[in-house]
Amino acid sequence: QRMEAFTPPLDKILPETVAKRYFERHRFEFSTPENRVASVIWQGYSEVDAGVVVTAGEVAACYARVKDPLFSAKDAAGQVTYRPFSEVAEVVLDLVRKEKRRGAARKLDSLKSLAGEQGENFDRLAQEKGWTVTRVGPLTREEALAWPGWGGEELARAIFDREEGKLGEVESTSQGRFLVKVSRVDPP
Protein backbone atom coordinates (compact mmCIF):
# COMPACT_ATOMS: atom_id res chain seq x y z
CA GLN A 1 0.00 0.00 0.00
CA ARG A 2 1.41 3.38 -1.03
CA MET A 3 1.52 6.27 1.43
CA GLU A 4 1.30 9.83 0.25
CA ALA A 5 2.63 12.81 2.15
CA PHE A 6 -0.07 14.65 4.00
CA THR A 7 -0.29 18.33 3.15
CA PRO A 8 -2.83 20.27 5.16
CA PRO A 9 -5.05 22.69 3.29
CA LEU A 10 -3.43 26.09 2.81
CA ASP A 11 -6.08 27.89 4.87
CA LYS A 12 -5.13 25.70 7.90
CA ILE A 13 -1.35 26.50 7.80
CA LEU A 14 -0.28 29.24 10.18
CA PRO A 15 1.52 32.21 8.56
CA GLU A 16 4.41 31.81 11.05
CA THR A 17 4.97 28.24 9.81
CA VAL A 18 5.09 29.34 6.19
CA ALA A 19 7.55 32.14 7.04
CA LYS A 20 9.74 29.76 9.06
CA ARG A 21 9.87 27.18 6.24
CA TYR A 22 10.65 29.87 3.69
CA PHE A 23 13.45 31.25 5.86
CA GLU A 24 14.97 27.79 6.40
CA ARG A 25 14.95 27.05 2.67
CA HIS A 26 16.40 30.46 1.74
CA ARG A 27 18.65 31.07 4.75
CA PHE A 28 21.64 32.10 2.63
CA GLU A 29 19.63 35.04 1.23
CA PHE A 30 19.13 36.45 4.74
CA SER A 31 22.70 36.19 5.97
CA THR A 32 24.97 39.19 6.27
CA PRO A 33 28.38 38.62 4.71
CA GLU A 34 31.25 38.68 7.15
CA ASN A 35 33.35 41.83 6.92
CA ARG A 36 36.85 42.18 8.29
CA VAL A 37 39.21 45.04 8.94
CA ALA A 38 42.91 44.23 8.95
CA SER A 39 46.33 45.83 9.09
CA VAL A 40 48.65 44.63 6.35
CA ILE A 41 52.36 45.14 5.82
CA TRP A 42 53.30 44.47 2.21
CA GLN A 43 56.82 43.74 1.02
CA GLY A 44 56.91 43.53 -2.76
CA TYR A 45 59.77 41.69 -4.40
CA SER A 46 60.54 44.78 -6.50
CA GLU A 47 60.96 46.77 -3.25
CA VAL A 48 63.33 44.13 -1.91
CA ASP A 49 65.32 44.14 -5.15
CA ALA A 50 65.53 47.95 -5.13
CA GLY A 51 67.16 47.81 -1.69
CA VAL A 52 69.71 45.18 -2.72
CA VAL A 53 73.05 46.78 -3.53
CA VAL A 54 75.91 44.45 -4.38
CA THR A 55 79.53 45.58 -4.15
CA ALA A 56 82.50 44.18 -6.05
CA GLY A 57 84.03 43.08 -2.74
CA GLU A 58 80.94 40.99 -1.91
CA VAL A 59 81.08 39.32 -5.32
CA ALA A 60 84.79 38.56 -4.92
CA ALA A 61 84.23 37.15 -1.41
CA CYS A 62 81.37 34.97 -2.67
CA TYR A 63 83.50 33.67 -5.56
CA ALA A 64 86.29 32.75 -3.14
CA ARG A 65 83.77 30.96 -0.91
CA VAL A 66 82.01 28.94 -3.64
CA LYS A 67 84.68 28.41 -6.29
CA ASP A 68 85.79 25.02 -4.94
CA PRO A 69 82.42 23.28 -4.97
CA LEU A 70 80.94 25.08 -7.99
CA PHE A 71 83.66 26.12 -10.38
CA SER A 72 86.50 23.62 -10.01
CA ALA A 73 87.48 20.63 -12.08
CA LYS A 74 90.27 18.04 -11.89
CA ASP A 75 92.22 17.15 -14.97
CA ALA A 76 93.68 13.69 -15.74
CA ALA A 77 96.78 14.42 -13.66
CA GLY A 78 94.65 15.32 -10.62
CA GLN A 79 95.41 19.01 -10.95
CA VAL A 80 92.54 21.30 -9.82
CA THR A 81 91.64 24.10 -12.19
CA TYR A 82 89.09 26.86 -11.74
CA ARG A 83 86.88 28.49 -14.30
CA PRO A 84 87.95 32.11 -14.75
CA PHE A 85 85.99 34.68 -12.81
CA SER A 86 85.01 36.45 -16.03
CA GLU A 87 83.09 33.32 -17.15
CA VAL A 88 81.16 32.91 -13.89
CA ALA A 89 80.76 36.54 -12.75
CA GLU A 90 77.00 36.67 -13.55
CA VAL A 91 76.34 33.42 -11.66
CA VAL A 92 78.24 34.70 -8.62
CA LEU A 93 76.44 38.06 -8.82
CA ASP A 94 73.07 36.23 -8.79
CA LEU A 95 74.17 34.19 -5.75
CA VAL A 96 75.04 37.38 -3.84
CA ARG A 97 71.73 39.01 -4.84
CA LYS A 98 69.77 35.96 -3.65
CA GLU A 99 71.58 36.00 -0.29
CA LYS A 100 70.84 39.70 0.15
CA ARG A 101 67.17 39.23 -0.88
CA ARG A 102 66.80 36.51 1.74
CA GLY A 103 68.28 38.85 4.33
CA ALA A 104 65.88 41.64 3.37
CA ALA A 105 62.93 39.23 3.43
CA ARG A 106 63.86 38.05 6.93
CA LYS A 107 63.21 41.57 8.25
CA LEU A 108 59.47 40.92 7.95
CA ASP A 109 59.92 37.60 9.78
CA SER A 110 61.77 39.40 12.58
CA LEU A 111 58.90 41.89 12.93
CA LYS A 112 56.50 38.94 13.29
CA SER A 113 58.61 37.39 16.06
CA LEU A 114 58.98 40.75 17.87
CA ALA A 115 55.23 41.37 17.81
CA GLY A 116 54.38 37.86 19.05
CA GLU A 117 51.24 35.79 18.50
CA GLN A 118 48.80 38.45 19.70
CA GLY A 119 50.63 41.30 17.97
CA GLU A 120 49.68 43.84 20.66
CA ASN A 121 52.48 46.17 19.59
CA PHE A 122 52.23 45.35 15.88
CA ASP A 123 51.42 48.85 14.57
CA ARG A 124 53.94 50.59 16.84
CA LEU A 125 56.74 48.10 16.10
CA ALA A 126 56.08 48.30 12.37
CA GLN A 127 56.32 52.09 12.38
CA GLU A 128 59.50 51.98 14.50
CA LYS A 129 61.08 49.58 12.00
CA GLY A 130 60.08 51.80 9.07
CA TRP A 131 57.30 49.60 7.64
CA THR A 132 54.14 51.07 6.13
CA VAL A 133 51.02 49.60 7.69
CA THR A 134 48.01 49.63 5.36
CA ARG A 135 44.52 49.36 6.83
CA VAL A 136 42.15 47.40 4.61
CA GLY A 137 38.43 47.01 5.06
CA PRO A 138 35.86 46.52 5.99
CA LEU A 139 35.84 44.01 3.18
CA THR A 140 34.20 40.70 2.39
CA ARG A 141 36.05 37.56 1.32
CA GLU A 142 35.05 38.25 -2.30
CA GLU A 143 36.47 41.78 -2.12
CA ALA A 144 39.71 40.44 -0.63
CA LEU A 145 39.96 37.89 -3.45
CA ALA A 146 39.77 40.73 -5.98
CA TRP A 147 42.30 42.96 -4.17
CA PRO A 148 44.62 44.17 -6.93
CA GLY A 149 48.30 43.26 -6.84
CA TRP A 150 48.37 41.61 -3.43
CA GLY A 151 47.81 37.98 -4.37
CA GLY A 152 44.04 38.02 -3.72
CA GLU A 153 43.59 34.36 -2.77
CA GLU A 154 46.47 34.36 -0.29
CA LEU A 155 45.35 37.70 1.17
CA ALA A 156 41.74 36.52 1.55
CA ARG A 157 42.87 33.31 3.26
CA ALA A 158 45.22 35.21 5.57
CA ILE A 159 42.52 37.68 6.61
CA PHE A 160 39.54 35.32 6.85
CA ASP A 161 41.27 32.30 8.43
CA ARG A 162 42.61 34.40 11.30
CA GLU A 163 40.84 35.14 14.58
CA GLU A 164 40.14 38.73 15.53
CA GLY A 165 43.14 40.33 17.21
CA LYS A 166 45.58 37.63 16.08
CA LEU A 167 48.70 38.24 14.05
CA GLY A 168 49.11 35.94 11.06
CA GLU A 169 52.14 34.26 9.59
CA VAL A 170 54.29 35.90 6.95
CA GLU A 171 52.63 34.85 3.69
CA SER A 172 54.20 34.74 0.22
CA THR A 173 52.63 35.41 -3.15
CA SER A 174 54.04 35.72 -6.65
CA GLN A 175 54.32 39.52 -6.14
CA GLY A 176 55.79 39.63 -2.65
CA ARG A 177 55.28 38.83 1.02
CA PHE A 178 52.87 40.21 3.60
CA LEU A 179 51.93 40.07 7.26
CA VAL A 180 48.32 40.49 8.45
CA LYS A 181 46.66 41.33 11.75
CA VAL A 182 42.86 41.17 11.86
CA SER A 183 41.59 44.04 14.00
CA ARG A 184 37.81 43.70 13.61
CA VAL A 185 35.24 41.14 12.47
CA ASP A 186 31.64 42.21 11.63
CA PRO A 187 29.28 40.65 12.53
CA PRO A 188 31.15 39.18 15.52
C-alpha positions in Angstrom: 0.0 0.0 0.0 1.4 3.4 -1.0 1.5 6.3 1.4 1.3 9.8 0.3 2.6 12.8 2.1 -0.1 14.7 4.0 -0.3 18.3 3.2 -2.8 20.3 5.2 -5.1 22.7 3.3 -3.4 26.1 2.8 -6.1 27.9 4.9 -5.1 25.7 7.9 -1.4 26.5 7.8 -0.3 29.2 10.2 1.5 32.2 8.6 4.4 31.8 11.0 5.0 28.2 9.8 5.1 29.3 6.2 7.6 32.1 7.0 9.7 29.8 9.1 9.9 27.2 6.2 10.7 29.9 3.7 13.5 31.3 5.9 15.0 27.8 6.4 14.9 27.0 2.7 16.4 30.5 1.7 18.7 31.1 4.8 21.6 32.1 2.6 19.6 35.0 1.2 19.1 36.4 4.7 22.7 36.2 6.0 25.0 39.2 6.3 28.4 38.6 4.7 31.3 38.7 7.1 33.3 41.8 6.9 36.9 42.2 8.3 39.2 45.0 8.9 42.9 44.2 9.0 46.3 45.8 9.1 48.7 44.6 6.4 52.4 45.1 5.8 53.3 44.5 2.2 56.8 43.7 1.0 56.9 43.5 -2.8 59.8 41.7 -4.4 60.5 44.8 -6.5 61.0 46.8 -3.3 63.3 44.1 -1.9 65.3 44.1 -5.2 65.5 48.0 -5.1 67.2 47.8 -1.7 69.7 45.2 -2.7 73.1 46.8 -3.5 75.9 44.4 -4.4 79.5 45.6 -4.1 82.5 44.2 -6.0 84.0 43.1 -2.7 80.9 41.0 -1.9 81.1 39.3 -5.3 84.8 38.6 -4.9 84.2 37.1 -1.4 81.4 35.0 -2.7 83.5 33.7 -5.6 86.3 32.8 -3.1 83.8 31.0 -0.9 82.0 28.9 -3.6 84.7 28.4 -6.3 85.8 25.0 -4.9 82.4 23.3 -5.0 80.9 25.1 -8.0 83.7 26.1 -10.4 86.5 23.6 -10.0 87.5 20.6 -12.1 90.3 18.0 -11.9 92.2 17.1 -15.0 93.7 13.7 -15.7 96.8 14.4 -13.7 94.6 15.3 -10.6 95.4 19.0 -11.0 92.5 21.3 -9.8 91.6 24.1 -12.2 89.1 26.9 -11.7 86.9 28.5 -14.3 87.9 32.1 -14.7 86.0 34.7 -12.8 85.0 36.5 -16.0 83.1 33.3 -17.1 81.2 32.9 -13.9 80.8 36.5 -12.7 77.0 36.7 -13.6 76.3 33.4 -11.7 78.2 34.7 -8.6 76.4 38.1 -8.8 73.1 36.2 -8.8 74.2 34.2 -5.7 75.0 37.4 -3.8 71.7 39.0 -4.8 69.8 36.0 -3.6 71.6 36.0 -0.3 70.8 39.7 0.2 67.2 39.2 -0.9 66.8 36.5 1.7 68.3 38.8 4.3 65.9 41.6 3.4 62.9 39.2 3.4 63.9 38.0 6.9 63.2 41.6 8.2 59.5 40.9 8.0 59.9 37.6 9.8 61.8 39.4 12.6 58.9 41.9 12.9 56.5 38.9 13.3 58.6 37.4 16.1 59.0 40.7 17.9 55.2 41.4 17.8 54.4 37.9 19.0 51.2 35.8 18.5 48.8 38.5 19.7 50.6 41.3 18.0 49.7 43.8 20.7 52.5 46.2 19.6 52.2 45.3 15.9 51.4 48.9 14.6 53.9 50.6 16.8 56.7 48.1 16.1 56.1 48.3 12.4 56.3 52.1 12.4 59.5 52.0 14.5 61.1 49.6 12.0 60.1 51.8 9.1 57.3 49.6 7.6 54.1 51.1 6.1 51.0 49.6 7.7 48.0 49.6 5.4 44.5 49.4 6.8 42.1 47.4 4.6 38.4 47.0 5.1 35.9 46.5 6.0 35.8 44.0 3.2 34.2 40.7 2.4 36.0 37.6 1.3 35.0 38.2 -2.3 36.5 41.8 -2.1 39.7 40.4 -0.6 40.0 37.9 -3.5 39.8 40.7 -6.0 42.3 43.0 -4.2 44.6 44.2 -6.9 48.3 43.3 -6.8 48.4 41.6 -3.4 47.8 38.0 -4.4 44.0 38.0 -3.7 43.6 34.4 -2.8 46.5 34.4 -0.3 45.4 37.7 1.2 41.7 36.5 1.6 42.9 33.3 3.3 45.2 35.2 5.6 42.5 37.7 6.6 39.5 35.3 6.8 41.3 32.3 8.4 42.6 34.4 11.3 40.8 35.1 14.6 40.1 38.7 15.5 43.1 40.3 17.2 45.6 37.6 16.1 48.7 38.2 14.0 49.1 35.9 11.1 52.1 34.3 9.6 54.3 35.9 7.0 52.6 34.9 3.7 54.2 34.7 0.2 52.6 35.4 -3.2 54.0 35.7 -6.7 54.3 39.5 -6.1 55.8 39.6 -2.6 55.3 38.8 1.0 52.9 40.2 3.6 51.9 40.1 7.3 48.3 40.5 8.5 46.7 41.3 11.7 42.9 41.2 11.9 41.6 44.0 14.0 37.8 43.7 13.6 35.2 41.1 12.5 31.6 42.2 11.6 29.3 40.6 12.5 31.1 39.2 15.5 
